C-alpha cells in the first residue's frame, strides 16, 4: 500500500467513491487505497461492525470515510445508502461493485447445490450489482461523470468446477458491464469489469490448502500469491481521469494465469 503513495491517479482527490462489501478482504484494501488517494470513501457493508472498523482505520490515518450498513440484495437498503451518501457529500462519482458471496460457499457438483443457495448467490452477486449501479445513476447523470467498476473473477475464464452459481454470476457481470457501457457512455459514465485471480486475503476458506495454493501460483506468469494490494492500481486507474476513454472492457488482473 505504501507504494501507492507515489502513484498518480488524476482526478481522485475529493471524489466520492462507494465500495460495496468493504468490511473485509479486497473491499477493505480498496477502500483504504481510495482514501489514501484523496477520495471520500463510503464503506457500503452489510456487517455494521466491520464497516465501522474500516472507516475507523481510514479516519485514524487522516482520510475521509463514511460507513453505511448496506445489504446489496435489498433495493430499499441500497436506496437508503445512496440517500445517506448524497445527504453527506452531495455527489457520487465512483461505484466499485465488490460485494459478493464466495468464501462461505461449499464446493459441490452443481446438481447438489440447493436452489435457495443458487438464488441467493445470483441475487447478491449479479442482481445486487445491477441494483447498486441503478441507484447511483441519478447522481452520476447530474454530474455528467461517473465510474462503475464491477469485480468479476478470473475463475470465469477457467471454468472452475464446484462453484457453478458463483462462476455463473461472475460471468454475467462481464456481459452486464459491456451492455451498461453502451447505455451510459453518452452520460460520460464508464463501466468496466475486473477479473482478479485467486486473491488470498484474511478471510478463511476451507478449500484453500497449501497444495491448491501452489497449483494456482504455478499457473501464473508472476509466480507468487496474489494479494488485494495487487488490484489497487487497476481499480484506482479505472476510477480516475486517466481511464476516461476506456469503457466496456474486461481487464484480467491475475498475474497472467489467463490470457483473453
Secondary structure as the mmCIF struct_conf table of DSSP 4:
data_model
#
loop_
_struct_conf.conf_type_id
_struct_conf.id
_struct_conf.beg_label_comp_id
_struct_conf.beg_label_asym_id
_struct_conf.beg_label_seq_id
_struct_conf.end_label_comp_id
_struct_conf.end_label_asym_id
_struct_conf.end_label_seq_id
HELX_RH_3T_P HELX_RH_3T_P1 UNK A 2 UNK A 6
TURN_TY1_P TURN_TY1_P1 UNK A 10 UNK A 11
TURN_TY1_P TURN_TY1_P2 UNK A 13 UNK A 14
STRN STRN1 UNK A 16 UNK A 20
TURN_TY1_P TURN_TY1_P3 UNK A 21 UNK A 23
BEND BEND1 UNK A 24 UNK A 24
HELX_RH_AL_P HELX_RH_AL_P1 UNK A 25 UNK A 36
TURN_TY1_P TURN_TY1_P4 UNK A 37 UNK A 38
HELX_LH_PP_P HELX_LH_PP_P1 UNK A 39 UNK A 39
STRN STRN2 UNK A 40 UNK A 45
BEND BEND2 UNK A 46 UNK A 46
HELX_RH_AL_P HELX_RH_AL_P2 UNK A 48 UNK A 60
TURN_TY1_P TURN_TY1_P5 UNK A 61 UNK A 62
STRN STRN3 UNK A 64 UNK A 69
TURN_TY1_P TURN_TY1_P6 UNK A 72 UNK A 73
HELX_RH_AL_P HELX_RH_AL_P3 UNK A 75 UNK A 89
BEND BEND3 UNK A 90 UNK A 90
STRN STRN4 UNK A 94 UNK A 97
TURN_TY1_P TURN_TY1_P7 UNK A 103 UNK A 104
HELX_LH_PP_P HELX_LH_PP_P2 UNK A 105 UNK A 107
HELX_RH_3T_P HELX_RH_3T_P2 UNK A 110 UNK A 112
BEND BEND4 UNK A 113 UNK A 113
HELX_RH_AL_P HELX_RH_AL_P4 UNK A 115 UNK A 122
HELX_RH_PI_P HELX_RH_PI_P1 UNK A 123 UNK A 127
HELX_RH_AL_P HELX_RH_AL_P5 UNK A 128 UNK A 143
TURN_TY1_P TURN_TY1_P8 UNK A 144 UNK A 144
STRN STRN5 UNK A 146 UNK A 151
TURN_TY1_P TURN_TY1_P9 UNK A 154 UNK A 154
HELX_RH_AL_P HELX_RH_AL_P6 UNK A 155 UNK A 158
TURN_TY1_P TURN_TY1_P10 UNK A 159 UNK A 159
TURN_TY1_P TURN_TY1_P11 UNK A 161 UNK A 162
HELX_RH_AL_P HELX_RH_AL_P7 UNK A 164 UNK A 184
HELX_RH_3T_P HELX_RH_3T_P3 UNK A 185 UNK A 187
TURN_TY1_P TURN_TY1_P12 UNK A 188 UNK A 188
STRN STRN6 UNK A 189 UNK A 196
STRN STRN7 UNK A 199 UNK A 199
BEND BEND5 UNK A 202 UNK A 203
TURN_TY1_P TURN_TY1_P13 UNK A 206 UNK A 207
HELX_RH_AL_P HELX_RH_AL_P8 UNK A 210 UNK A 219
BEND BEND6 UNK A 220 UNK A 222
BEND BEND7 UNK A 224 UNK A 224
STRN STRN8 UNK A 226 UNK A 226
HELX_RH_3T_P HELX_RH_3T_P4 UNK A 228 UNK A 231
HELX_RH_AL_P HELX_RH_AL_P9 UNK A 232 UNK A 239
BEND BEND8 UNK A 240 UNK A 240
HELX_RH_3T_P HELX_RH_3T_P5 UNK A 241 UNK A 243
TURN_TY1_P TURN_TY1_P14 UNK A 244 UNK A 245
BEND BEND9 UNK A 248 UNK A 248
STRN STRN9 UNK A 250 UNK A 253
BEND BEND10 UNK A 254 UNK A 254
TURN_TY1_P TURN_TY1_P15 UNK A 255 UNK A 256
BEND BEND11 UNK A 257 UNK A 257
#
